[in-house]
Structure formats: C-alpha cells, structure tokens
Amino acid sequence: MSFPRKIYEFLKKGSEAYGKWDYEVSMNIIRNPKRLLIIIFILLLILLIMFIRGEL
C-alpha cells in the first residue's frame, strides 16, 4: 500500500471514530433529561438576549 493510501486510511478511520463518539455524546445528552433541560435553558437565554438587543 502506498504512503498516500495509508494516510487516507488513517484519516478515514479517525473520522469514523470521531463520528461514532460525537453521535454517542449527542444521544447521551438527549436521553438524559437533566442535560437536555440545561441545553434548552441555555438556548432560551441566548434567544432572550438576542430579542432584548433587537437582533432577532
């Protein structure tokens, strides 16, 4: 196998591992009601600040 092909395979496996990890973390947040409420609260704060500043 050539050197560029080895680099390609290495980067491909790395991106697949990152995708699996990212999906696992996202599902962990969605399944946990406490974490989901924290995310929703932060989103509402951002929207409120944008509305107050007139950017929404």
C-alpha positions in Angstrom: 0.0 0.0 0.0 1.4 3.4 -0.9 2.1 6.1 1.6 -0.8 8.4 0.5 -3.2 5.5 0.7 -2.0 4.8 4.2 -2.6 8.4 5.2 -6.1 8.2 3.6 -7.0 5.0 5.5 -5.7 6.6 8.8 -7.8 9.7 8.3 -10.8 7.7 7.3 -10.7 5.6 10.5 -10.1 8.7 12.6 -13.2 10.4 11.1 -15.3 7.3 11.6 -14.2 7.1 15.3 -15.0 10.8 15.8 -18.4 10.4 14.2 -19.3 7.5 16.5 -18.1 9.4 19.5 -20.0 12.5 18.5 -23.2 10.5 18.0 -22.8 8.8 21.3 -22.3 12.1 23.2 -25.3 13.6 21.4 -27.5 10.7 22.2 -26.3 10.8 25.8 -27.4 14.4 26.1 -30.8 13.8 24.5 -31.5 10.7 26.7 -30.6 12.5 29.9 -33.4 14.9 30.9 -31.2 17.0 33.2 -28.7 17.7 30.5 -31.4 18.3 27.9 -33.0 20.9 30.3 -29.7 22.6 30.7 -29.3 22.8 26.9 -32.8 24.2 26.5 -32.3 26.7 29.2 -29.0 28.0 27.6 -30.8 28.2 24.2 -33.7 30.2 25.8 -31.2 32.6 27.4 -29.5 33.2 24.1 -32.8 33.8 22.4 -33.9 36.2 25.2 -30.6 38.2 25.0 -31.0 38.4 21.2 -34.6 39.6 21.5 -33.6 42.2 24.1 -30.8 43.5 21.9 -33.1 43.6 18.8 -31.2 41.1 16.8 -34.0 38.6 16.5 
